[in-house]
Amino acid sequence: MVRIKNTTPLQRKMPYYNVLDGWRGFSILCVLAAHMLPVGLSSWHLNQTIGRVGMSIFFTLSGFLIATTLLYHPNIQNFIIRRVLRILPLAWAFLIVALPIVRASSSDYLNHFLFYENLLPDSFTSVTGHYWSLCIEIQFYLFIGLLFAFFKEKGLIFIIPLCLLFTSFRIYFAEPSSHVTLFRVDEIAVGCCLALVKENKLGTTLPQFFRRINPFIPFILLPFFCHQALPTLNYFRAYVAVTLVAATLYQEKSPLTQWLKLKILKYLAKVSYALYIIHPLTYHGWLGSGEGIVKYAKRPISFLLTFGFAHLSTFYYERYWIDLAKRLTKSQKNLYLIPEKSIFKEKF
């Protein structure tokens, strides 16, 4: 049986890994391209592929952040306050604007605002289809929060068998790519496992492997594990994605790692949450109408609107709520859940 090595004091400053900002910036570029641009011929299904690549990396980063945060600052009350005030203000503000535009039903309001619409068939609207990932994130926050509340740091060890169990469910029920939490949450769970590895709680075998593997190998392989023509490979894309992130995390001098430190990727990481939430509304209606050249000729307008509103949201609207969360949790015994220099500077 694997045992967690309990070496974490109550208060430590969380490390900052700038390569992970690079991956976050890269992942949001993948998602925007998948949703807003024609990536090759439609028969190649590359839009779906690049979208899955982006989301697999994003989920890995999210799981890594969640677990590392709890390892360094094991305060569930702070965890809830920080996550709620980081995610809900923009997510709910978008819904307040978007749902009336698409004339959503009253039941749509309920399952969107409570983030369980990914569990219901055909419950998304034309501008909220991307909220499936937010639902999975929030549901996982609740799960890991309860797990940590009952078992503390040792509870994180349960993530390892659960990760394998979730993958086995996907295989058994033939769900290579799903928006239902049970069939997608292994992509977050592997990120939690990586956090345990990085904190030296699961031995030295995996760190040695991550230091030796060429990061370009999982980088090249990941699109194949995300393509819908290869459903069997899709069951294991979470493990390729986590290997990719881990290899760059352990290999500072790798060319891929150096590329991920570009300033533009760091900026994209900061505004990534707002970009993700806002972008579907910028090509709704007239801006998304037409076929071929007519439709995509309007895309520059959509991109300008997306980045403009995302910048304003990140540095003004969301900043207010992040600062409020800091004030509310500052007096707590374990200090900040997410310090000024956290794993991701944008603190999603």
C-alpha positions in Angstrom: 0.0 0.0 0.0 1.3 3.5 -0.9 1.7 5.7 2.1 1.8 9.5 2.0 5.0 10.8 3.5 3.9 13.5 5.9 6.6 16.2 5.6 4.4 19.2 5.2 4.4 21.8 8.0 1.3 23.9 8.6 2.7 27.0 6.9 5.0 27.1 3.9 5.2 29.4 1.0 3.9 27.8 -2.1 6.4 27.6 -5.0 5.9 29.4 -8.2 6.4 27.4 -11.4 6.4 29.7 -14.3 6.3 26.8 -16.8 2.8 26.1 -15.6 1.7 29.6 -16.6 3.0 28.8 -20.0 0.9 25.7 -20.2 -2.2 27.6 -19.1 -1.6 30.2 -21.8 -1.1 27.4 -24.3 -4.2 25.6 -23.3 -6.5 28.6 -23.6 -5.1 29.2 -27.1 -6.0 25.7 -28.0 -9.6 26.1 -26.7 -10.1 29.5 -28.5 -8.8 28.0 -31.7 -11.0 25.0 -31.4 -14.1 27.1 -30.8 -13.5 30.2 -33.0 -11.3 29.1 -36.0 -11.4 26.4 -38.7 -8.5 24.1 -37.9 -8.0 22.1 -41.1 -10.8 20.5 -43.0 -13.9 19.6 -41.1 -13.5 15.9 -42.0 -10.1 15.9 -40.2 -11.9 16.7 -36.8 -8.9 18.8 -35.7 -11.1 21.3 -33.9 -12.3 18.6 -31.5 -8.7 17.3 -31.2 -7.1 20.6 -30.3 -9.9 21.4 -27.9 -9.4 18.2 -26.1 -5.6 18.9 -26.0 -6.2 22.2 -24.3 -8.7 20.9 -21.8 -6.6 17.9 -20.9 -3.7 20.2 -20.0 -6.0 22.7 -18.3 -7.5 20.0 -16.1 -4.0 18.7 -15.2 -3.0 22.1 -14.1 -6.1 22.6 -12.1 -5.7 19.3 -10.2 -2.1 20.2 -9.5 -3.0 23.6 -8.1 -5.8 22.2 -5.9 -3.7 19.5 -4.3 -0.6 21.6 -3.8 -2.7 24.4 -2.3 -4.2 22.0 0.3 -0.7 20.5 1.0 0.7 23.9 1.8 -2.3 25.6 3.4 -4.6 22.9 4.8 -7.5 25.2 5.7 -10.8 24.2 4.2 -12.6 27.4 5.2 -10.0 29.4 3.3 -10.1 27.0 0.4 -13.8 27.5 0.0 -13.7 31.3 0.3 -10.9 31.6 -2.2 -12.4 29.3 -4.7 -15.9 30.7 -4.5 -14.7 34.3 -4.8 -12.4 33.4 -7.6 -14.8 31.5 -9.8 -18.4 32.6 -9.1 -18.4 36.4 -9.6 -17.5 36.2 -13.3 -19.3 32.9 -14.0 -22.5 34.2 -12.5 -22.1 37.6 -14.2 -21.8 36.0 -17.5 -24.9 33.9 -16.9 -26.9 37.0 -15.9 -26.0 38.6 -19.3 -26.1 35.5 -21.5 -29.1 33.5 -20.4 -31.7 36.3 -21.1 -30.1 36.8 -24.5 -30.8 33.2 -25.5 -34.2 33.2 -23.7 -33.3 30.4 -21.4 -36.0 28.6 -19.4 -36.4 28.9 -15.6 -35.0 25.4 -15.2 -31.9 26.5 -17.2 -31.2 29.3 -14.7 -31.3 26.8 -11.8 -29.0 24.2 -13.2 -26.6 26.8 -14.6 -26.2 28.8 -11.5 -25.8 25.7 -9.4 -23.4 24.1 -11.8 -24.9 20.7 -12.4 -26.1 21.1 -16.0 -23.3 18.8 -17.2 -25.2 16.0 -15.5 -28.4 16.6 -17.5 -29.0 15.7 -21.1 -29.3 18.7 -23.6 -29.3 21.3 -20.8 -26.8 23.7 -22.2 -27.7 26.8 -24.3 -26.0 28.0 -27.4 -23.7 30.2 -25.4 -23.1 28.1 -22.2 -21.9 24.8 -23.7 -18.4 25.5 -22.3 -19.7 25.5 -18.7 -19.4 21.8 -18.6 -15.8 22.1 -17.5 -16.7 24.6 -14.9 -19.3 22.2 -13.5 -16.7 19.4 -13.3 -14.2 21.8 -11.6 -16.7 22.9 -8.9 -18.0 19.4 -8.3 -14.4 18.2 -7.8 -13.7 21.1 -5.4 -16.6 19.9 -3.3 -15.4 16.3 -3.4 -11.8 17.0 -2.5 -12.8 19.6 0.1 -14.9 16.9 1.9 -12.1 14.3 1.5 -9.6 16.7 3.0 -11.9 17.8 5.8 -12.4 14.2 7.0 -8.9 12.7 6.3 -6.6 15.8 6.1 -3.5 15.4 4.0 -3.7 11.6 4.1 -7.0 11.8 2.3 -5.2 12.9 -0.9 -3.8 9.4 -1.2 -7.3 8.2 -2.1 -7.0 10.3 -5.3 -4.6 7.7 -6.8 -6.9 4.7 -6.8 -9.9 6.9 -7.6 -8.1 8.2 -10.6 -7.6 4.7 -12.0 -11.2 3.9 -11.0 -12.6 6.8 -13.0 -10.5 5.8 -16.0 -11.8 2.2 -15.8 -15.4 3.6 -15.7 -14.8 5.5 -18.9 -13.5 2.3 -20.5 -16.3 0.1 -19.2 -19.1 2.5 -20.3 -17.3 3.4 -23.6 -16.9 7.1 -22.9 -13.7 8.3 -24.6 -14.8 11.9 -24.3 -17.7 13.0 -22.1 -18.9 16.1 -20.3 -20.3 14.1 -17.4 -18.1 14.4 -14.3 -17.7 10.7 -13.7 -16.2 10.2 -17.2 -13.9 13.2 -17.2 -12.7 13.8 -13.7 -9.7 11.6 -14.0 -8.1 14.4 -16.0 -8.2 16.5 -12.9 -7.2 13.7 -10.6 -4.0 13.0 -12.4 -3.0 16.6 -11.7 -3.5 16.0 -8.0 -1.3 12.9 -8.2 1.4 15.0 -9.9 1.3 17.4 -6.9 2.0 14.5 -4.6 4.9 13.4 -6.7 6.3 16.9 -6.9 6.1 17.2 -3.1 8.2 14.0 -2.8 5.3 12.0 -1.2 5.2 9.1 -3.6 8.8 8.0 -3.8 11.5 8.7 -6.4 10.6 6.5 -9.4 8.2 8.9 -11.1 10.4 12.0 -10.6 13.3 10.1 -12.2 11.1 9.1 -15.1 9.9 12.7 -15.6 13.5 13.9 -15.6 14.5 11.5 -18.3 11.7 11.5 -20.8 12.0 13.9 -23.7 9.0 16.4 -23.3 8.5 16.4 -27.0 7.4 12.8 -26.9 4.2 13.3 -24.9 3.8 16.7 -26.7 3.7 14.9 -30.1 1.6 12.0 -28.8 -1.1 14.0 -27.0 -3.0 15.0 -30.1 -3.3 11.4 -31.2 -4.7 10.5 -27.7 -7.3 13.3 -28.2 -8.4 12.5 -31.8 -11.9 11.1 -32.1 -10.8 8.6 -34.7 -8.7 6.8 -32.0 -11.3 6.3 -29.2 -9.2 3.7 -27.4 -6.3 6.1 -27.0 -8.7 8.7 -25.7 -9.2 6.7 -22.5 -5.6 7.4 -21.5 -5.1 11.0 -22.7 -5.0 12.2 -19.0 -1.9 10.2 -18.4 -0.1 11.6 -21.5 -1.1 15.1 -20.6 0.2 14.8 -17.0 3.5 13.3 -18.4 3.8 16.3 -20.7 3.3 18.8 -17.9 5.5 16.9 -15.5 8.4 16.5 -17.9 8.6 20.3 -18.4 8.2 20.8 -14.7 11.2 18.6 -13.9 13.3 19.7 -16.9 14.0 23.4 -16.6 16.5 23.5 -19.5 14.3 21.7 -22.0 13.7 23.8 -25.2 10.0 23.2 -24.7 10.2 24.5 -21.1 12.0 27.6 -22.2 9.4 28.3 -24.9 6.7 28.0 -22.2 8.3 30.9 -20.3 7.4 33.5 -23.1 5.8 36.6 -21.7 2.8 36.4 -24.0 1.9 33.0 -22.6 2.2 34.5 -19.1 -0.2 37.2 -20.0 -2.6 34.7 -21.6 -2.4 32.7 -18.4 -3.5 35.7 -16.3 -6.6 36.4 -18.5 -7.3 32.7 -19.4 -10.3 32.3 -17.1 -12.0 35.4 -18.4 -11.2 34.4 -22.0 -12.7 31.0 -21.4 -15.9 32.3 -19.8 -16.5 35.3 -22.1 -15.6 34.1 -25.6 -18.8 32.2 -26.7 -20.9 35.4 -26.4 -18.6 37.3 -28.8 -19.6 35.1 -31.8 -23.3 34.7 -30.9 -26.0 36.0 -33.3 -24.8 38.1 -36.2 -21.2 37.8 -35.4 -21.5 34.0 -35.7 -23.8 33.9 -38.7 -23.0 33.0 -42.3 -20.9 30.3 -43.8 -17.2 30.0 -44.7 -15.5 33.3 -45.5 -18.5 35.3 -44.5 -18.6 33.9 -41.0 -14.8 33.9 -40.3 -14.4 37.4 -41.7 -16.1 38.6 -38.6 -13.8 36.6 -36.3 -11.3 39.5 -35.8 -14.2 41.4 -34.2 -15.0 38.5 -31.9 -11.3 38.1 -30.9 -11.0 41.9 -30.1 -14.2 41.7 -28.0 -13.0 38.6 -26.2 -9.6 39.9 -25.3 -10.9 43.4 -24.5 -13.5 42.2 -22.1 -11.2 39.5 -20.6 -8.6 42.1 -19.8 -11.1 44.4 -18.1 -12.6 41.6 -16.2 -9.3 40.2 -15.0 -7.6 43.4 -13.9 -10.7 45.2 -12.6 -13.8 43.2 -11.9 -12.2 39.9 -10.8 -9.4 41.7 -9.0 -12.0 43.2 -6.6 -13.3 39.7 -5.6 -9.8 38.3 -5.3 -8.7 41.1 -3.0 -11.9 40.6 -1.0 -11.1 36.9 -0.6 -7.6 37.8 0.7 -9.0 40.2 3.3 -11.5 37.6 4.5 -8.9 34.9 4.9 -5.9 37.0 6.0 -6.6 36.7 9.7 -6.9 32.9 9.5 -4.3 30.9 11.3 -2.9 29.3 8.1 -2.5 32.7 6.3 -3.4 32.8 2.6 -4.7 29.8 0.8 -3.1 31.2 -2.4 -0.2 33.6 -1.7 0.7 36.5 -3.9 3.2 34.3 -5.8 1.3 31.1 -6.2 1.7 28.3 -8.7 -0.4 30.3 -11.2 -0.2 34.0 -11.0 -3.7 34.4 -12.4 -4.9 32.1 -9.5 -7.7 30.3 -11.3 
